[in-house]
Amino acid sequence: MIFVNLGKFRKAPDKKEIGDTAQIMVDWKVKGINMLSWYWTLGRYDTVVVFEAANEKEAMKFAVGISEWVTTETLVAVPRQQAIELLTNH
């Protein structure tokens, strides 16, 4: 399953935390989270992470696991073509 995680930093990350982001991706891969893309953004949210997880339970573990650093909102993402097929093949 694909998920989109929107995050807002609880505090500004320091240089060490910024440097640790590569290791964070490796650590979560070991836990079954495949980071597809990770963006730092301007506006309402500070980060957008697109990731794959086996199910909602694993996605929730990810979101709770990073809650010390960011508040998050996680969305389930359905690929466009799959959504079209679901809607047109009643």
Secondary structure by P-SEA (a helix, b strand, c coil): cbbbbbbbbcccccaaaaaaaaaaaaaaaaacccccccccccccccbbbbbccccaaaaaaaaaaacccccbbbbbbccaaaaaaaaaac
